[in-house]
């Protein structure tokens, strides 16, 4: 698992692993990441289904309840099929932009 920390944001990605292995490693590393905004880069996975993304839902909800952003990055599926509770964007730049917008909203109490 590779961590790329930029300010208060950590981008997490993994090369050559299964999604279940990735989730297991992410759950183990979560205590070290819980104070940062988290971007999960899923570009290394050839195929993804909405059900695969739902495996991140509990962690996402927990993380957002602490007032931090949790964003999945993939361009492998239709965003209309993804539940609104998950933040999914197609590029890392859009993830960074979304974090910036969410931080502004939190600062304003929206």
Secondary structure, DSSP 8 states (H G I E B T S, - for coil): -EEEEETTEEEEE-SS--HHHHHHHHHHHHHHHTTSEEEEE-TT-S---HHHHHTTHHHHHHHHHTT--EEEE--SS-GGGS-TTSEEESSHHHHHHHHHHHHHHHHHT-
